[in-house]
Amino acid sequence: MKIAIIKTGGKQYRVKEGQTIKVEKLEAEAGATVKFDTLLVSDEEATNLELGAPSLGEKVTAEVIKTAKDDKVTVVKYKSKTRYKKTVGHRQLKTAVKITAIA
């Protein structure tokens, strides 16, 4: 089975075929097909390794499952001796994608 390292949303992910991952929000409808820039493609034993400089192109294909909000991240600001305390919550939009093929 092949593995790949893809880059999207400023982050890198190690993926396999059939795997479902959450990435930063993509502008695509549910059921749409998206392609990711691939940095590295290899098999499980790392005998056949393709390394891009800086990328190999769009070799990973995925299907968009859904876009939803992620878990809440709570930020607390506090200053001692001044009676200042502020709590803010934030929920980032994430897109769940299923990796269908690694070329």
Backbone as JSON, one array per atom type, in Angstrom:
{
  "sequence": "MKIAIIKTGGKQYRVKEGQTIKVEKLEAEAGATVKFDTLLVSDEEATNLELGAPSLGEKVTAEVIKTAKDDKVTVVKYKSKTRYKKTVGHRQLKTAVKITAIA",
  "N": [[0.84, -1.18, 0.0], [0.52, 2.22, -0.79], [1.94, 5.21, 0.6], [1.7, 8.72, 1.26], [2.86, 12.11, 1.5], [1.14, 15.0, 1.91], [0.41, 18.47, 1.22], [-1.59, 20.96, 2.5], [-3.5, 23.79, 3.33], [-1.42, 25.01, 4.74], [-0.31, 23.04, 6.27], [1.17, 19.76, 6.72], [0.36, 16.4, 5.86], [0.41, 12.92, 6.53], [-0.69, 10.36, 4.57], [-2.76, 7.51, 3.64], [-4.24, 5.28, 1.21], [-7.76, 5.18, 1.32], [-7.96, 6.31, 3.83], [-9.42, 8.64, 6.14], [-9.27, 12.08, 6.69], [-9.13, 15.2, 8.52], [-8.96, 18.41, 7.26], [-7.92, 21.87, 6.8], [-10.53, 24.21, 5.93], [-11.91, 23.6, 2.75], [-12.81, 24.91, -0.43], [-15.11, 23.35, -1.62], [-17.82, 21.3, -2.64], [-19.75, 18.76, -0.87], [-19.02, 15.46, -1.8], [-17.55, 16.14, -4.0], [-14.51, 15.91, -5.98], [-11.15, 16.34, -5.08], [-7.74, 17.39, -5.59], [-4.47, 17.05, -4.25], [-1.34, 18.72, -3.65], [1.62, 16.88, -3.74], [4.27, 15.94, -1.69], [5.87, 13.76, -1.15], [6.02, 10.36, -2.15], [5.65, 6.97, -1.38], [6.11, 3.39, -0.84], [4.98, 1.07, 1.71], [7.31, -0.2, 2.76], [9.28, 1.54, 2.06], [10.89, 1.14, -0.17], [10.52, 1.99, -2.79], [10.82, 5.2, -3.41], [9.68, 8.41, -3.99], [10.65, 11.67, -4.16], [9.81, 15.02, -4.02], [10.89, 18.19, -5.37], [10.16, 21.27, -5.13], [7.71, 19.85, -4.97], [5.78, 17.0, -6.16], [3.67, 17.38, -7.78], [0.13, 17.04, -8.52], [-0.71, 14.27, -7.21], [-2.3, 12.91, -5.43], [-5.58, 11.98, -4.93], [-8.73, 12.88, -3.62], [-11.94, 12.53, -1.97], [-14.47, 14.76, -1.03], [-16.08, 14.68, 2.04], [-17.59, 16.06, 4.09], [-18.12, 19.43, 5.35], [-17.53, 20.96, 8.38], [-17.75, 22.43, 11.7], [-14.95, 22.35, 13.91], [-13.79, 21.05, 17.11], [-14.24, 23.14, 20.03], [-11.93, 25.68, 20.83], [-10.61, 27.11, 23.63], [-9.61, 30.26, 24.77], [-7.88, 31.93, 27.24], [-7.32, 35.0, 28.73], [-5.38, 36.59, 31.15], [-4.47, 38.8, 33.71], [-2.53, 39.33, 36.47], [-3.3, 40.89, 39.62], [-4.73, 43.04, 38.62], [-7.37, 42.6, 38.23], [-8.24, 41.6, 35.77], [-9.64, 39.51, 33.45], [-10.33, 37.49, 30.7], [-12.27, 35.47, 28.6], [-12.39, 33.65, 25.65], [-13.93, 31.84, 23.02], [-13.45, 29.65, 20.19], [-14.3, 28.15, 17.1], [-12.99, 26.34, 14.56], [-13.45, 25.99, 11.04], [-13.5, 22.88, 9.4], [-12.73, 20.46, 6.88], [-13.71, 17.26, 6.06], [-12.07, 14.72, 4.39], [-11.79, 11.88, 2.21], [-9.23, 9.81, 1.24], [-8.82, 8.67, -1.95], [-7.15, 7.77, -4.07], [-3.69, 7.21, -4.73], [-1.37, 8.19, -6.92]],
  "CA": [[0.0, 0.0, 0.0], [1.31, 3.44, -0.9], [1.71, 6.33, 1.5], [2.12, 9.99, 0.67], [2.81, 13.31, 2.35], [0.51, 16.07, 1.14], [0.43, 19.78, 1.85], [-2.8, 21.75, 2.29], [-3.82, 24.66, 4.46], [-0.23, 25.35, 5.49], [0.1, 21.9, 7.09], [1.51, 18.55, 5.98], [-0.33, 15.23, 6.38], [0.82, 11.6, 6.03], [-1.96, 9.72, 4.23], [-2.82, 6.23, 2.93], [-5.48, 5.12, 0.48], [-8.87, 4.78, 2.17], [-7.92, 7.03, 5.09], [-10.2, 9.86, 6.23], [-8.58, 13.08, 7.49], [-9.72, 16.54, 8.59], [-8.03, 19.45, 6.84], [-8.5, 23.21, 6.83], [-11.69, 24.31, 5.05], [-11.72, 23.64, 1.31], [-13.96, 25.45, -1.17], [-15.64, 22.28, -2.46], [-19.08, 20.71, -2.16], [-19.67, 17.36, -0.45], [-19.05, 14.56, -2.95], [-16.64, 16.61, -5.04], [-13.17, 15.33, -5.98], [-10.09, 17.34, -4.99], [-6.38, 16.87, -5.73], [-3.53, 17.72, -3.36], [0.08, 18.71, -4.0], [2.29, 15.78, -3.06], [5.67, 16.19, -1.4], [6.6, 12.5, -1.12], [5.23, 9.15, -2.37], [6.45, 5.8, -1.07], [5.34, 2.24, -0.39], [5.13, 0.86, 3.16], [8.67, -0.58, 3.12], [10.15, 2.63, 1.62], [11.84, 0.71, -1.19], [10.32, 2.9, -3.92], [10.59, 6.5, -2.81], [9.72, 9.56, -4.89], [10.72, 12.88, -3.36], [9.68, 16.2, -4.87], [11.73, 19.35, -5.07], [9.56, 21.05, -3.81], [6.57, 18.93, -4.95], [5.66, 16.08, -7.28], [2.45, 17.7, -8.51], [-1.11, 16.56, -7.93], [-0.75, 12.82, -7.34], [-3.23, 12.35, -4.47], [-6.97, 12.33, -5.2], [-9.58, 12.66, -2.45], [-13.36, 12.87, -2.1], [-14.93, 15.57, 0.09], [-17.2, 14.06, 2.74], [-18.41, 17.15, 4.63], [-17.45, 20.56, 5.99], [-18.19, 21.22, 9.67], [-16.9, 23.08, 12.69], [-14.14, 21.48, 14.74], [-14.0, 21.25, 18.54], [-13.99, 24.49, 20.5], [-10.66, 26.01, 21.46], [-10.85, 28.19, 24.58], [-8.45, 31.1, 25.04], [-8.08, 32.71, 28.46], [-6.34, 36.05, 28.98], [-5.42, 36.9, 32.57], [-3.39, 39.63, 34.26], [-2.64, 39.31, 37.93], [-3.34, 42.12, 40.43], [-5.46, 44.12, 37.96], [-8.76, 42.14, 38.08], [-8.52, 41.45, 34.35], [-9.75, 38.14, 32.98], [-11.18, 37.45, 29.52], [-12.35, 34.14, 28.01], [-12.92, 33.68, 24.28], [-13.96, 30.53, 22.39], [-13.35, 29.7, 18.73], [-14.47, 26.87, 16.42], [-12.45, 26.44, 13.22], [-14.1, 25.15, 10.03], [-12.66, 21.8, 8.89], [-13.32, 19.64, 5.83], [-13.33, 15.85, 6.13], [-11.85, 14.15, 3.06], [-11.36, 10.48, 2.16], [-8.21, 9.61, 0.21], [-9.28, 7.62, -2.85], [-6.08, 7.21, -4.9], [-2.34, 7.78, -4.73], [-0.81, 7.79, -8.21]],
  "C": [[0.89, 1.24, 0.0], [0.94, 4.43, 0.2], [2.21, 7.58, 0.8], [2.09, 11.06, 1.74], [2.28, 14.43, 1.48], [0.58, 17.36, 1.93], [-0.85, 20.52, 1.48], [-3.06, 22.58, 3.53], [-2.62, 25.02, 5.32], [0.28, 24.23, 6.38], [0.42, 20.72, 6.18], [0.87, 17.35, 6.67], [0.25, 13.98, 5.74], [-0.46, 10.81, 5.8], [-1.73, 8.38, 3.53], [-4.12, 6.2, 2.16], [-6.56, 4.61, 1.43], [-8.95, 5.51, 3.5], [-8.79, 8.29, 5.02], [-9.47, 10.83, 7.16], [-9.38, 14.37, 7.5], [-8.65, 17.56, 8.23], [-8.7, 20.8, 6.97], [-9.57, 23.32, 5.75], [-11.29, 24.45, 3.59], [-12.98, 24.18, 0.66], [-14.47, 24.4, -2.15], [-16.9, 21.72, -1.81], [-18.84, 19.28, -1.69], [-19.85, 16.47, -1.67], [-18.12, 14.96, -4.07], [-15.27, 15.92, -4.9], [-12.15, 16.47, -5.96], [-8.74, 16.64, -5.14], [-5.45, 17.71, -4.86], [-2.13, 17.67, -3.94], [0.79, 17.69, -3.12], [3.76, 16.11, -2.89], [6.5, 14.91, -1.49], [5.61, 11.36, -1.37], [6.15, 7.96, -2.14], [5.53, 4.62, -0.84], [5.66, 2.02, 1.09], [6.57, 0.56, 3.58], [9.7, 0.49, 2.74], [11.22, 2.16, 0.64], [11.74, 1.58, -2.44], [9.91, 4.25, -3.36], [10.72, 7.58, -3.86], [9.66, 10.81, -4.02], [10.69, 14.08, -4.29], [10.62, 17.31, -4.45], [11.08, 20.58, -5.69], [8.36, 20.11, -3.82], [6.59, 18.06, -6.2], [4.47, 16.41, -8.16], [1.24, 17.12, -7.81], [-1.25, 15.06, -8.14], [-1.73, 12.17, -6.38], [-4.63, 12.89, -4.77], [-7.81, 11.98, -3.98], [-11.01, 13.09, -2.75], [-13.77, 13.63, -0.85], [-16.14, 14.9, 0.72], [-18.14, 15.14, 3.28], [-17.52, 18.25, 5.17], [-18.22, 20.89, 7.26], [-17.22, 21.95, 10.58], [-16.18, 22.05, 13.54], [-14.47, 21.73, 16.21], [-13.62, 22.66, 18.96], [-12.63, 24.6, 21.17], [-10.92, 27.22, 22.35], [-9.55, 28.92, 24.87], [-8.77, 31.95, 26.25], [-6.95, 33.72, 28.59], [-6.49, 36.47, 30.44], [-4.22, 37.75, 32.95], [-3.58, 39.7, 35.76], [-2.65, 40.73, 38.5], [-4.08, 43.27, 39.76], [-6.94, 43.77, 37.73], [-9.16, 42.04, 36.61], [-8.52, 39.98, 33.99], [-10.74, 38.13, 31.82], [-11.11, 36.04, 28.92], [-13.02, 34.24, 26.65], [-12.87, 32.26, 23.73], [-13.96, 30.68, 20.88], [-13.52, 28.29, 18.18], [-14.07, 27.03, 14.96], [-13.23, 25.53, 12.27], [-13.1, 24.15, 9.47], [-13.44, 21.04, 7.82], [-12.8, 18.22, 5.99], [-13.22, 15.32, 4.71], [-11.39, 12.7, 3.19], [-10.41, 10.32, 0.98], [-8.63, 8.42, -0.66], [-8.15, 6.99, -3.66], [-4.78, 7.97, -4.7], [-1.67, 7.27, -5.99], [0.68, 7.54, -8.11]]
}
